[in-house]
Amino acid sequence: MECVALAQSAGSQMDATTLDRTLNEQFPITQDFLASLLGCTRPTLNGILVDLEKSGALQNRRGAIAIVNGPLLHESACECYEIIRQTYEVLVRRADSLMV
């Protein structure tokens, strides 16, 4: 059960933070690869993706995931999402300041 909760929140966070960093809303990624990144099984991930697709947040296709409704996907992420997003922004600003 912990894997399901972790994968659900991490999957939402990963997709939402990725959307924040790109203009492309479709990601070529297999469920096997995404499941290995999240540390869960493909069937567990598939169940989460099916739920997110039913909610209207994602469209799950063979070898790709498309974000259909970014705000809805953000709503489905746990409170950790905002912490991850803010931390990422701080790291990017630091890296940018080192490049100047």
Backbone as CSV, one residue per row, in Angstrom:
resi,resn,N_x,N_y,N_z,CA_x,CA_y,CA_z,C_x,C_y,C_z
1,MET,0.818,-1.192,0.000,0.000,0.000,0.000,0.867,1.264,0.000
2,GLU,2.027,1.217,0.679,2.898,2.389,0.706,3.385,2.732,-0.687
3,CYS,3.696,1.700,-1.480,4.181,1.933,-2.847,3.117,2.656,-3.666
4,VAL,1.867,2.292,-3.470,0.779,2.929,-4.215,0.695,4.404,-3.859
5,ALA,0.704,4.720,-2.569,0.618,6.119,-2.142,1.837,6.904,-2.609
6,LEU,3.010,6.324,-2.461,4.232,6.994,-2.879,4.238,7.205,-4.381
7,ALA,3.902,6.180,-5.123,3.909,6.295,-6.575,2.866,7.298,-7.050
8,GLN,1.712,7.304,-6.403,0.668,8.239,-6.819,1.124,9.673,-6.611
9,SER,1.659,9.968,-5.444,2.082,11.348,-5.199,3.325,11.675,-6.021
10,ALA,4.264,10.766,-6.112,5.484,11.035,-6.877,5.183,11.148,-8.356
11,GLY,4.302,10.307,-8.861,3.952,10.384,-10.268,3.302,11.704,-10.612
12,SER,2.393,12.150,-9.774,1.751,13.439,-10.007,2.761,14.556,-9.929
13,GLN,3.662,14.486,-8.944,4.656,15.533,-8.792,5.614,15.549,-9.965
14,MET,6.022,14.367,-10.397,6.957,14.313,-11.509,6.336,14.934,-12.755
15,ASP,5.102,14.541,-13.062,4.455,15.067,-14.245,4.214,16.562,-14.124
16,ALA,3.780,17.018,-12.952,3.489,18.437,-12.777,4.751,19.276,-12.832
17,THR,5.825,18.833,-12.196,7.047,19.628,-12.241,7.664,19.585,-13.622
18,THR,7.504,18.490,-14.324,7.997,18.418,-15.696,7.213,19.389,-16.570
19,LEU,5.911,19.459,-16.386,5.086,20.402,-17.140,5.524,21.832,-16.861
20,ASP,5.905,22.117,-15.638,6.364,23.456,-15.288,7.605,23.854,-16.077
21,ARG,8.403,22.883,-16.500,9.685,23.178,-17.135,9.682,23.053,-18.653
22,THR,8.558,22.758,-19.249,8.555,22.531,-20.688,7.281,23.071,-21.322
23,LEU,7.347,23.370,-22.592,6.161,23.794,-23.329,5.442,22.605,-23.941
24,ASN,6.128,21.475,-24.026,5.555,20.273,-24.610,4.765,19.533,-23.548
25,GLU,3.504,19.269,-23.812,2.659,18.611,-22.829,2.552,17.109,-23.055
26,GLN,3.259,16.568,-24.036,3.288,15.126,-24.260,4.704,14.623,-24.044
27,PHE,4.814,13.528,-23.294,6.119,12.994,-22.927,6.256,11.574,-23.443
28,PRO,7.248,11.322,-24.292,7.477,9.955,-24.745,8.179,9.174,-23.635
29,ILE,7.422,8.348,-22.943,7.979,7.556,-21.843,7.141,6.296,-21.685
30,THR,7.798,5.190,-21.477,7.056,3.944,-21.279,6.684,3.807,-19.805
31,GLN,5.650,3.022,-19.570,5.245,2.766,-18.186,6.333,2.003,-17.438
32,ASP,7.014,1.098,-18.108,8.099,0.362,-17.452,9.174,1.316,-16.945
33,PHE,9.578,2.259,-17.808,10.626,3.199,-17.423,10.155,4.125,-16.302
34,LEU,8.942,4.671,-16.422,8.417,5.559,-15.386,8.255,4.815,-14.061
35,ALA,7.794,3.576,-14.110,7.653,2.781,-12.885,9.010,2.570,-12.226
36,SER,10.041,2.315,-13.023,11.374,2.125,-12.433,11.886,3.430,-11.823
37,LEU,11.588,4.570,-12.438,11.980,5.855,-11.851,11.295,6.102,-10.513
38,LEU,10.043,5.668,-10.421,9.255,5.907,-9.207,9.410,4.804,-8.164
39,GLY,10.062,3.718,-8.537,10.278,2.634,-7.586,9.038,1.821,-7.289
40,CYS,8.189,1.650,-8.288,7.000,0.817,-8.103,6.868,-0.117,-9.303
41,THR,5.875,-0.960,-9.278,5.683,-1.893,-10.381,4.880,-1.230,-11.498
42,ARG,4.998,-1.785,-12.679,4.231,-1.266,-13.810,2.722,-1.383,-13.578
43,PRO,2.222,-2.517,-13.042,0.777,-2.592,-12.774,0.294,-1.527,-11.778
44,THR,1.104,-1.221,-10.761,0.735,-0.179,-9.803,0.663,1.173,-10.509
45,LEU,1.680,1.471,-11.290,1.698,2.732,-12.030,0.529,2.807,-12.997
46,ASN,0.246,1.711,-13.679,-0.854,1.708,-14.632,-2.174,2.065,-13.950
47,GLY,-2.402,1.522,-12.773,-3.625,1.850,-12.038,-3.722,3.335,-11.710
48,ILE,-2.596,3.923,-11.336,-2.559,5.354,-11.029,-2.829,6.169,-12.293
49,LEU,-2.182,5.777,-13.396,-2.385,6.498,-14.656,-3.828,6.379,-15.140
50,VAL,-4.431,5.205,-14.952,-5.835,5.029,-15.334,-6.711,5.978,-14.522
51,ASP,-6.463,6.079,-13.215,-7.234,7.003,-12.374,-7.055,8.453,-12.815
52,LEU,-5.809,8.832,-13.122,-5.553,10.207,-13.572,-6.185,10.472,-14.941
53,GLU,-6.242,9.436,-15.776,-6.887,9.592,-17.078,-8.396,9.731,-16.914
54,LYS,-8.984,8.926,-16.026,-10.423,9.024,-15.766,-10.799,10.388,-15.203
55,SER,-9.900,10.987,-14.430,-10.179,12.305,-13.848,-10.074,13.412,-14.891
56,GLY,-9.440,13.108,-16.032,-9.290,14.107,-17.084,-7.969,14.854,-17.037
57,ALA,-7.044,14.433,-16.166,-5.758,15.118,-16.032,-4.756,14.671,-17.088
58,LEU,-4.772,13.371,-17.415,-3.789,12.807,-18.343,-4.469,12.031,-19.451
59,GLN,-3.720,11.816,-20.501,-4.097,10.872,-21.536,-2.940,9.895,-21.659
60,ASN,-3.211,8.644,-21.432,-2.181,7.620,-21.413,-2.229,6.845,-22.723
61,ARG,-1.150,6.926,-23.497,-1.046,6.202,-24.764,0.178,5.312,-24.725
62,ARG,0.225,4.358,-25.605,1.380,3.450,-25.661,2.659,4.254,-25.904
63,GLY,3.565,4.213,-24.943,4.845,4.887,-25.075,4.826,6.384,-24.849
64,ALA,3.694,6.934,-24.399,3.621,8.380,-24.173,2.525,8.711,-23.162
65,ILE,2.741,9.794,-22.462,1.747,10.331,-21.534,1.543,11.791,-21.923
66,ALA,0.306,12.201,-22.092,-0.008,13.585,-22.425,-0.748,14.228,-21.259
67,ILE,-0.326,15.407,-20.884,-1.018,16.160,-19.842,-2.126,16.950,-20.510
68,VAL,-3.355,16.624,-20.147,-4.524,17.237,-20.757,-4.982,18.448,-19.952
69,ASN,-4.893,18.336,-18.638,-5.369,19.403,-17.760,-4.334,19.619,-16.658
70,GLY,-3.396,20.528,-16.901,-2.326,20.806,-15.950,-2.820,21.189,-14.564
71,PRO,-3.783,22.140,-14.461,-4.273,22.516,-13.135,-4.882,21.334,-12.369
72,LEU,-5.588,20.461,-13.059,-6.162,19.282,-12.407,-5.064,18.348,-11.926
73,LEU,-4.021,18.205,-12.723,-2.884,17.375,-12.316,-2.213,17.977,-11.084
74,HIS,-2.052,19.295,-11.050,-1.483,19.970,-9.883,-2.330,19.698,-8.638
75,GLU,-3.661,19.749,-8.789,-4.554,19.487,-7.659,-4.394,18.075,-7.114
76,SER,-4.071,17.124,-7.994,-3.973,15.733,-7.550,-2.640,15.431,-6.873
77,ALA,-1.669,16.332,-6.997,-0.360,16.137,-6.352,-0.483,16.429,-4.858
78,CYS,0.348,15.763,-4.076,0.316,16.010,-2.632,1.004,17.337,-2.319
79,GLU,0.996,17.717,-1.063,1.577,18.994,-0.640,3.080,19.061,-0.899
80,CYS,3.715,17.931,-1.122,5.155,17.913,-1.410,5.475,18.588,-2.743
81,TYR,4.511,18.634,-3.648,4.756,19.204,-4.971,5.293,20.627,-4.881
82,GLU,4.664,21.455,-4.072,5.087,22.853,-3.967,6.503,22.952,-3.412
83,ILE,6.845,22.097,-2.481,8.209,22.084,-1.929,9.202,21.689,-3.013
84,ILE,8.865,20.676,-3.800,9.740,20.236,-4.886,9.907,21.351,-5.916
85,ARG,8.815,22.007,-6.285,8.869,23.081,-7.275,9.732,24.239,-6.790
86,GLN,9.544,24.647,-5.532,10.327,25.756,-4.980,11.805,25.400,-4.890
87,THR,12.105,24.191,-4.473,13.501,23.744,-4.379,14.148,23.734,-5.754
88,TYR,13.425,23.263,-6.744,13.947,23.247,-8.107,14.272,24.672,-8.569
89,GLU,13.367,25.610,-8.315,13.596,27.001,-8.721,14.833,27.585,-8.045
90,VAL,15.032,27.295,-6.769,16.210,27.780,-6.048,17.478,27.202,-6.676
91,LEU,17.473,25.909,-6.968,18.647,25.271,-7.562,18.958,25.838,-8.942
92,VAL,17.925,26.098,-9.726,18.140,26.664,-11.059,18.723,28.070,-10.942
93,ARG,18.202,28.879,-10.024,18.746,30.236,-9.835,20.205,30.172,-9.400
94,ARG,20.546,29.255,-8.503,21.933,29.121,-8.066,22.839,28.705,-9.231
95,ALA,22.367,27.748,-10.000,23.162,27.292,-11.155,23.334,28.431,-12.165
96,ASP,22.272,29.199,-12.396,22.371,30.333,-13.308,23.352,31.376,-12.812
97,SER,23.376,31.623,-11.508,24.293,32.635,-10.968,25.752,32.175,-11.064
98,LEU,25.995,30.896,-11.056,27.353,30.379,-11.199,27.851,30.476,-12.637
99,MET,26.928,30.523,-13.582,27.288,30.559,-14.995,27.590,31.981,-15.474
100,VAL,27.274,32.979,-14.662,27.475,34.377,-15.073,28.903,34.788,-14.929
